[in-house]
Amino acid sequence: MKQVEVAVIGTGWCGGMRAVTLSMSALVDKLHICEIKPERLAEVKALTNPATATLDYKDIIDNPAISVVYISTTPEGTHYPIARDCLKAGKNVLLEKPIALELWEADELIAIARDKGVKFTIGYSQRFNPKIAYAKKSVAEGKLGKVVNVMVSRHLSRTLGSKIANRVKLSPAAMESTHDLDFVFWLLAPAKPVKVYSQGAYGYMKERNGSYDCMWSTVTMDDGTLVVVGGGWNLPPSYPNYCGTWIEITGTEGALILDDTSRDNWLNTVADGTQYPMSTMPGEQVDHMFAGQMGPETLHFLESVLLDRPPMVAPEHARIVMESYLAADISADTGDPVTLPLSNFSLAALQDMKAR
């Protein structure tokens, strides 16, 4: 059996899940972990028994035996420099979304990966959600005819929303709707987005971090298909780390409704009241198996490297998603629709918005 040495840089929530998944895989010869918080490093080290554990990601870069790296660092501004260094070192990289904070950064990462001949993908784990995979299959088989409209509504708890929005100044469109833009564009390929109109509404989050509570974006595809994506992070505290999603896909020959509200597992205890276990977007380890999307996604990239086949998410696709949610941010700020690709006028408006 072919094996490979693998590293995880950033072992917080998502990186910790990836590290545990990799530590249990027969495809991994040696696991290496990197984390800037000593106490978390010790915790994950105890869980995964890695070959090495370091506080400095450059130790991963300098180890020629490591050929696959998973980058799960926060804040999101760290994605570009760490991914750049890993790719330049000739390592295959899975990078958590977003691919970058600036379009030129995304372009550079894609160019380096192409120049080095290594695999580079972005962690859009919703593609490994069985319901989303079924939707893709149904559309590809033509069961719905020509798709006319796709609507996605996704909402997180304000507890998790505050945690995400406080670490980086990115909108709900950039941090949450990005998953939905990704899989909807995947469903509708080869159609591409050409116009975005978005609105945001302030509420609970405004005083805490200046963020919208929710954003709704309408995307027009080049074949006329209409996409509406809503994302928010202000559900009340009684839904800790809870994510609820409702998806409607309508076509000329049928419709597909997907209930991904995660209310099918309902736990109620005296101590903690109502909980929805296994309801977070990444999933969680449940004894001998991983319940959710991130575990299968982690192993999929490893298999893509070992079998030399394309990973599920092309970085060029992630760039299209990035440009779309940037257009949503511009549209919500200006009140006007924004065409794609972004014009120089739109890019200037984006820089003005960031400066404010």
N, C-alpha and C positions, 0 to 999 in steps of 0.2 A: 504494500500500500504506500502510495506517495504521500509524504508529509511535508510540512513547511513550518518555519519559525514565524511567529506572529506577534505583533505588539498592539497594545491598546494605549493610546495617549489620552488621558482624561478619564478617570474612572468614577465619575459621579453617578447620577441616576442611570442614564443611558449607557455610558461607558462601562459601568459596573455590570449591567446586564450582558453586554457584549463579552466582557472578560469572563464571566461565569459560563456563558454558552461555549466560548472557545476552550475553556479549561476542561470541558467535558467531551470535546470532540476528538475522535481518533485521527482526524486529519491534521491535528496540530502536534508537531514534534516538541516544540518548546514555546511557552507563552512568556511574554515580557510585558510588564505594565509600567506606566508612568503617571504620576499624580502629584500636583504641587502641594496638596495638603497632607502632611505626614500622618495624621491620624486616619485619614481615609485610605491612604496608601497601605497602612498596616492592616486595616480592616479587609480590603480587597485581597491583599497578599494572603491573609489567613483563609479566605474563601477559595482562592484559585491556585495556590501553591505554584507561583510562577518561577521560571528559571532566574529572572532578575526583576527587581523592583527599584525604580529610580524616581527622583524628584525633578530631573532635568531631561526634557525630551531630546536633547542633543545626544544623549547616550543611546537612544534608539536610532537616531540618524547615523551615528558612527559605528553601529554594529552591522557589519556586512552580511551576517547570517540571517538577519531579519529581512524578509522579502514582502511581507504583507502588513500594513498598518491601518488600524481603525482610529480615526481622530474624532473624539467625542468631547472636545474641550468647550468651556464657556469662560468668559463671554464670547459671543460670536465673532468679535473682531480678531480673535486668535486663529480662526480657521485658515485665513489666507496665508499668513507667514509660516505656520506649521506645515500645512499641506504643501506649500511651495518647497520647503526644505526637504520634505519626505520624497516628493516627486523628483526633485533634482538629484537625490541620492539613489534614484532608480528603484524606488519601492512602490508596490501597488497600493493604492489608497482608497479606502472608503471613508468619506467625510460626511459628518452629520450636516443636515441642512442648517442654514443656507450655504450655498456654495461659496459665497463671499458677500461683502457689504458694498462693493463697488463693481460695476460691470467690467472695468478694465482688469480687476483682480481675477474675476472668473475667466476672462479671455486668456490671461497669462497662465493660469493653472491648466486650462485645456491644452494650450500650446506646449507647455512643458511635458505633460503626459504623452502627447502625441510624439514629441521629439524624442523622448526617452523610451517609447514603445512599451509603456506600462499601463495597467488597467486603473481607471479612475472613475469612481462612481459616487453618488450622493445618497444619503440615507433617507429615502422616501419609502418608509416601511409600510405605508398603507397599500402598496401594490401586493403585499404578502397577506393582506386581509382576505380570507376566503370569499367574502361577499363582493369585494372589489374584483377579485379574480373571476368570479362568476359573471359579473357585469361585463368585463372585458370579453369573455368568451361569448356571451350572448350577443353583444354588439358585433363581434367579428364574424359570427355565424349568420348574421343578418336576421335574427329572430325579431328584432324591433323595426325592421325596414331601415329607412334613412332616419337617423336620429335628428329630431327637431329641437329638443330642449333638454338640458341637464340642470337640475337644481340640487345644491348641497347646502345643508344647514348644520354647522358644527359649533358646539358651545362647551367651554370648560368651566370648572369652578373658579371663583375669584381667588381662592387660596393659591391654586396653581398659576392662575393668570398673573397675580401680583408678583409671584416668584420669577416668572419668565420676563415680564415687562420691566421689572426693576433692574435686571442685569444688563439690559441693552435697550436702546431707544429704537425699537422696531415695532411696527404696527401689528394688529391682529391679522391683517392680510399677509404680512411677511412671515409671521411666526406660526400661524395656524392654518389660514386658507392656502398657504403654499402647498400643503399636502394634497388638498383637494384640487387645486389648479393642476398639480402634477398628474394625478390619476385621471382627471377628466380629459386633459390634453392627450394622455396615453390612450384613453378609450376612443377618442375621436380622430386619432392619427389616420391619415396624413394631414388632416386639416390643421391649420395654425391660427393663433389669435391675431386679430388685426385691429381691434378697438376695445378699449376698456373704459367703463364709466363706474365710478364708485362713490359711495357716501358712507360717512362714519357718524356714530352717535356717542356723545359723552354721557357719563353717568358715574358709577362708583369709582372707576379707575382715575378719573381726571385729577383729583386732588392728590392722589398717591404717586402718580408717575406721568401725568399729562397725556395718557393714552386714551384712545377711544375704547368704549366698552365693547363695541362691535362694529364691523364693517361689512357692507353688502356690495358686491362687485358684479356688474354685468359685463360679460365678455362676448364679443361677436367674433365668430370664427370665419375664416375666408370662404367656407362653403355655405355660410348663412346660418349655421347652427348657433343657437343662443344658449349661453351658459350663465347661470346665476349662482354665485358662491357667497354664503354668509358665514362669518366666523366671529366668535366673541369669547370673552373669558370673565364673565361676571355672574355665573350661577352662584347661588347663596352657599354659605359655608357648610350647609347640611349635605352638600355633595362633594366631599373631599376627594381631590384628584380624579373627579368623575368627568368623563367626556361622552357627550351624546351627539350622535350624527344621524340625520335623516336625508336620504338621497332619492330623487325621482328622475328617471330617465324616460322620456317619451319619444316615440318614433312614429313613422307613417303606418307601421304594421303592428304596433304593440307598445306596452309600457312596462317598465321594471321599477318596482318600489323596494328600496332596501332600508330596513329598520336596523340601524347600528347604534341604538340608544343605550345598549349594554344594561338593560334592566332585567335580563333573563336570569341573572344571578343576584339574588336579593338576600342579604344577611342582616339580621336585626338582633342586637345584643343589648343587655341591660347597661353595659358600660359605655358603648359607643353609638347606640341608636342604629339607624338604617345606614347600610353601606352597600356599595355595588362592587363586589370583588371582581378582579380581572377586567375592569372597565377603563383603564388608562390606555392611551393610544399605543404605547410601545408594547404593553403586556407585562408579564411577570413570570418568574420561575415558580412552578408549583411542583415541589418534590422532584420527581424524575423527568418532568417535561416542562417545556416553555409554553405558556398560554398567551398567545398574542402573536404579533407580527415580527418583532425585532429579532427573536431567536432564529427563525428561518431565514430572514434577510441576512443575518450575520454569516450563517453557513453558506448561503447562496454565493456571496462574494468570494469566499474562500474556495468554493468549488469552481467558480468562474476562472480563478487564477490557476488552479491545479489542472483544470481541463482545457485551459486556453480558449474560453468562449466568452462572448460579450456579456457583461453584467446587465441586469435588468434595466438600470437607469443609466442612460448616456449622459455625460456631463454637459453636452451641447443642449440636451433637453432641459436640464436643470437651469441653464442660462435663460432659456425661453420663459420658464416659470418665473425666474427672478425678474426679468424685464417686465413681465405681466403684473407682478405685485408691486413693482416700483411705479408702473403706470397707474395702478389703483391708488397708491399713496398720493401721486400727483393730482389725480382726478378728485379725490376726496378733499384735497387742500384747495384746489382752484374752482371746483364745481363744474368743470368742463370734461367732456369725453377726451380721451387720449388715444392717439393712433399708435400702432406698432409697425415696424420697430420705432423706438423712441427717436424723435427728431432732436436737433440741437436745441431748439426752443424748449422742449420738454426736459431735456437734460439740464438746461440752465435753471428751469423752474424747480427741478429736484434739488439742485445745489442750494438755491435760495431757501427752500423749505428746510433743508438740513441745517443751514446756518442759523435760522430762527430757532 
